[in-house]
């Protein structure tokens, strides 16, 4: 009589891909969140990008609609980016829980401060549109906020993003749950975006378009994982407990 072979397919609980624990609905929600976050931000940069804020506020004062549309797309995308953090933590915490949770917490802080920063630009843009201040004054007011709260906002944004993305990328790289190239592209996005901010603005546009690639790649990885069957989960858990 042939011996049963079902036990050979059992995977220990600690080796299961994180996405297998999610229901089909949750996997679709996770994938959608990843793509929407980066996609909306890429769309915002493609709709409108200027090398300096004075140019942007001049366009706003003249009644241009594209700067406002770009700001709206960024604001709508931020909740999806924060939701993406939960997906990245889920995928990266298997082998590097501290890196994943620390990177995730920093990213939430950074994205929250980004929303506050966009709010500042919207406020100064409104004043420029009403001719209360000139575009140059709006630029200066946005860039040179010197109050303690503004300083904290800018510092938390920089710390959250500059540290959060690499830590998250490392946790994903080590997890084996996503393609390593996708994790590396997250760091490439950060490097290009920072370079664009300080040297050549079109690099920021390219960076946000590139950011869509790893997010989509990871989303497809999540969707392609077959769901875990209940009897496999029970057997995997029992086998793991027996072996330890």
N, C-alpha and C positions, 0 to 999 in steps of 0.2 A: 504494500500500500504506500502511495506517495505521501510524504510528510507535508503538512500544511505549510504554505509559503507566505501567509499573510503577515507573520511576525517579522519577516525580513524587510518589509516595506515600512515598518514603524520607524519613525524618526524621533529621537529623544526631544523632549519638550524644549530644551535650551538651544536646539539646533533648528527649530522651525523658523521659517521666514516670517517676520512680524506681520506681513500683509495677509498671511493665511488665516490669521485669527479674526480678520475683519469680515463682516458680512458683505455680500455683493454691493449693497446700498452704500455702506461705509467706504468701500474701496472706490466706488465711483465718486463719492463726495470728496475723498482725499485727492484723487487724481484731478478732479475739477478745480479744487482749491489751489493745487500747485500750478496748474496752467493759467488760471484766471489771474492769480497774483502777479506773476511775471508778465503775462500777456497784456494786462491793462497798463502796466508801467511802461512796457515797450511801446504800446500804442500812444501813450501820453508823450513820450519823447519823440516819436515819429510825427505826431500832430504839431508839436511846437517845441523847438529848442533854440535858444539863443546863447551866445557866448557870455553875456553879462546881464544883470538884472535891469540896468538902466534901459537897455534896448527893449526888454520885455515890458517894463512899466511905460515906456513911450508908446508901445503898441497898445497897451491896455488903455492909456489915456486917450488914444485916437479911436477907441471903440472896437478894436480887434477882438474877435471872439475866440480865436484859437488858444491864447494863453489860458483863458478861463476853462475851456474844454480840457486842456491838458491837466490843469490843476484838479478838475473834477475826476478825471480818469485816475489820477494818482490817489486821490482820497478814497475812491471806490475800491481801488486795488489794495489798499493797506490792510483792511480786514482779511482779505484773502492771503496776504503775506503772513499775517499773524497766524492765521489758520494753518498755513504751510509749515510754520515752526512746529506745530503739534505733530504733523506727519513726519518731519525730519527727526524729531526726538523719538518717535515711535520706531523708526527705522534704524536709528543710530545707537540706541541705548543698550542693545544686546551685549556688545563687547566693551563699550565705553560709556557707561551710564553717566559718569560725572561730566565727561566732555559734552555729551549730548544735552544734558539738563542745563549745564552752565551756558553752553552756546545758545540754547533755546531761550533761556531767561534773558540773556544779553540782547538777543535779536528782538524779543518782545519790547524791551525798553527802547531799543534803537528805533523800531518802527513806530512806536507811540510818539517819540520825540520828533520823528519825521512828520507825522500828522500835525503836531504842534507848529513845526516850522512852516509847513504849507499854509496853515492858518494865519501865520504872521504875514506871509506873502499876499494872501487874499485880502487881509485887512489893509495893508499898505497900498495894494493895487486899487482898492475901493477909494482910498483917499486921493490917489493919483487920477483916477477917473473923474472924481468930483472937482479936480483942480485945487484941492486943499493943499496939496504939496506937489512939487515938481517930480518928474520921473527920477532925476538924480537924487533928490531928497528921499524918495521912496527906496531907492537902492541903498543909500547910506543908512537909512533907518533899519532896513532889513539886515544888512551885513554887519552893522556896528552896534547892535544892541548890547548895552553894557550893564544892564541891571543884573543883580545876582540871579534872578530867576531865568533870564535869557542865557546867562553863562552856563547855568546848570543844564538847561535844555540842550544847548549846543554840545556840551561835553558828554552828556548821556547819549546823544545821538551818535557821536563819533566813536565813543567807547563801545556802545552796543553793537554797531555795525562792523567796525574794524576788527573787533575781537570775536564777535558772535559768529560771523560767517566762516572764518578759518576753523574755529573750534567745531562748528557744526559739520564742516566739510571733512575734518579729520575723523570725527565719529562715524560719519557715513562711509568713509574710505575703509576704516577698520572693521566696520560691521559686516561687509560682504553681502549686504542686503540690496545694494544698488551698484550699478557699474562704476568702477573707480574713476573712469574718465568724466562721468557726470559730476562726481564730487570735486574733481580737480577744476572743472569749469566754473564752479561756484567761486573759487578763489580767483580764477581768471577774470570773472565778472567784476569782482571787487577791485582788483588791481587796475583794470581799464577804466572803471568808473572814477576812481581816485585820480588817475592820471588825467582824465578828461576835465575834472573839476579844476585842476591846477594848471594845465597846459593847453589842451586842445579839446574844446567842447564836443566836437563830433565823436570823440572816443566814448563819451558817456552814452550817446545814442547807440553806438555799436555794442557797448557793454550791456545795455538793457535788452537789446535784441538777442545777444548771446545768452543772457540769463534764461531766456525761454527754452533753450536747448536742453540743459540739464533738468529743468523742471518737467518738461514734457517727457524726457527719457525716463526719469524716475516715476512719473505718473503711469507710463506704459508698463514699467516693471511691476508696479503695484497692481494694475489691472490684470496682468497676465498670470499672476499667481493663483493657482486653483484654491478654492476654499477648503478649509480643514474639515474633514468629516468627523462627526462627534465620536465614533468608536475609535478613530485614529488618535484623537486627542486624549481619550481615556487611557488607551494602551501606551501611548508615548509617555504620558505622565507617570503611569505605574512602572514602566520599564526604567525610567529615569530615577525614580525613588528607590527601586530595587538595586540599581547599579551603584547608588551612593550610600 
